[in-house]
Every structure is written in C-alpha cells, then in structure tokens.
Amino acid sequence: MGVTQLRFTHEPDASRYTLHKGDDLVSALDYRDDGRTLAMTRAYTVPTFRGHGYAGVLVEKAVAELEARGDRQIIPVCWYVADWFAAHPDRSGIMQRRSA
C-alpha cells in the first residue's frame, strides 16, 4: 500500500497555508499579516479528512516556517491555534505577548 505524501504550501496571495494529500486539499490555515504580526484566524479541515490530525500538522509546519523566518510574531485568534500553543508551550516564544 502506497503512502500518499502530505504537501505543505504557503499561499501569500490568499493569506493562507495549506496541506494537501495528493491532489486533495485537506486543511487550510487562514491569517492576517500586518508586517509585524501574523494573526492566525481560522484553521479548517475538510470534513471528510477530519480526525486524522491534519490541522495539527498544518499549524506545526506554519509555526516552523515562521520561526525560521524570524520576522513575525503569531497572534492565535483561532481557538484551534490557541489550543495547539497550549499543548506546545515550548513553541510559545513566537507568540505576541499581550501588553498589560
């Protein structure tokens, strides 16, 4: 049985990251970028692909890309992204700190 590779892409013109399995879009992560921060506004997995951890893979890859770039802080607007950061506190250094 062949394993279909997952393909991660950044689509800056659409303000989103995507994850494909073969030719199928399985998950998308929408964002707003103001040049300093990247607000992750919605993580969405196509219903037929839910329950396989694809959104988590997508958030992981997007965070890793942004960490490598080093020019943005993340604002986790989407509940899923906030939960992902809560489960991965070691990655919270890239999150924007809230001012008091």
Secondary structure as GFF3:
##gff-version 3
##sequence-region A 1 100
A	DSSP	beta_strand	6	11	.	.	.	ID=ss1
A	DSSP	three_ten_helix	12	14	.	.	.	ID=ss2
A	DSSP	beta_strand	16	21	.	.	.	ID=ss3
A	DSSP	beta_strand	24	33	.	.	.	ID=ss4
A	DSSP	beta_strand	37	45	.	.	.	ID=ss5
A	DSSP	three_ten_helix	47	49	.	.	.	ID=ss6
A	DSSP	alpha_helix	54	69	.	.	.	ID=ss7
A	DSSP	beta_strand	73	76	.	.	.	ID=ss8
A	DSSP	alpha_helix	79	87	.	.	.	ID=ss9
A	DSSP	three_ten_helix	89	94	.	.	.	ID=ss10
###
